[in-house]
Amino acid sequence: MQRVSGIGGIFFRSRDPEALSGWYEEHFGIDRVPVDYEQSPWQQESGPTIIAPFRADTDYFGRAEQAWMLNLRVPHLDALVEYLRGAGIEVTVDPEEYPNGRFARTHDPEGNPIELWEPRAVPATVNKD
């Protein structure tokens, strides 16, 4: 079986694509889409990526009509939350720590949900033969 090697992009509708691209660049460091082939696109660090279909009636994304949610891996959740709040962006930190890490929620200026995830390495199981 052939497999894909990663996510090549995330495409979604926007009322003001230029302004929204600038917001993601300013607050998350995600470079805008290059305007020509001489420029390089934003490069993500290698790490876990989850593709997870949810039930159609889930409330996990927020608004009932919201069909998707962006999950961004972050190395230092507390530092990013402090920065975003300092920029006047509302962020809710999940108080629970999960085996796979910590989470927070925010929204972009158009109301799209963004989940911030600080992964925690899952300890390898030790084979005791």
N, C-alpha and C positions, 0 to 999 in steps of 0.2 A: 504494500500500500504506500502511496506517496503521501507526504505530509507537508503542511505549510511551515514556514520557518519563523513566522511572527506576524504581527499586525502591521499592515502597511499604511493604515490611516483610519481615521474616524470621521465620517461625513454626516452632517446634519444641517437642517434648515435654520436660518437665522433672519431676524428682521433687519439687522445691520451687521453683516459679516465683517466688515472692516473694523468697526468699533469692538465687536466681540473678540476678534483675533487679537487686537491690541490689549484687551483686558486679560486674556489668557497669557499673553507674552509678559505683561507687566507684573502680574501676580503669581504666575507659576513658572515663568521662564521658558514657556513653550513658544519657540520661534514661529513667526508667521509663515504661511506657505510661500515658498520661493516664487518670484515673478518670472524667472527664466531658469534654464538648465545649467547656468553657470554657478548658481547659488545652491547651497546644500540645505536640505530640510533639517528640522529639529531631530536630534538623535537621542533616543532613550537609553538608559542603562539596562543591561540585561538583568532579568529577574522574573519572578513569577507573573503570569498573566492569566486571568480567569475569564472564560467565556461561559456565561451561565444564564440560560433561559429561565425566566421566572413565570409563574402562573399569570394568566391574563388579568386576574383580579387582585394581584398583589398590591399592598399599600407601601411596599418597601421603597419605591421611587418617589413617593409623595403624591402629587396630583394624579387622579385617575386616568387622565388622558396622556400622561407622560409614558412614552413607550421605551425609554432608554435612560441609563444613568452612567455617567463617566466615573470610573474609579481610578484615582491617581496614586501610584506608589510614592511615598515620601520617606527620606532617610531620618528626619527629625520632626515628628508631628508637632510637639510642643512649640518649637521655634517657628514653624510655618503658621500655626494657629495664632501665635502672638503677633507675627507680622501681618496676617490678614486682618485681625481685629484692629490693629493699629491703623490699617488702611480703611477702616470703617466697614469691613465685610463681616457679616454675622456668621459665626461658626459654632456648631454644637459638637462638643467632644463627647463621645460615648464613654461613660465612666467605667464600663466593664473592660477588662483586659482579656482577650481571647487567646487560645493556644496559637493562633496564626498572627496575632499582633493587635494593634490598637487602631481605632477608627474615629473619624470626625466627619461631619456633614456641613456643606455649604451649598450655595447656588450661584450660578453666574448671573450677570445683569438681566438676562432674559428669562430667569427662573428655572433653568436647567439644573437638575441635581448633580452635585459632585460629591463623591465619597473619597476622603483622604485616608490612605491606609499605610501605616507604618508596620511593615512585616516583621515578624519575629521568627528567627530560625527555629524550625521544629527540630528538637533533638533527635538524632539518629538512634534507632533502637540498637541495643547491644545484644549480639548473639552469644548466649552463655551455654555453650555445649560442654 
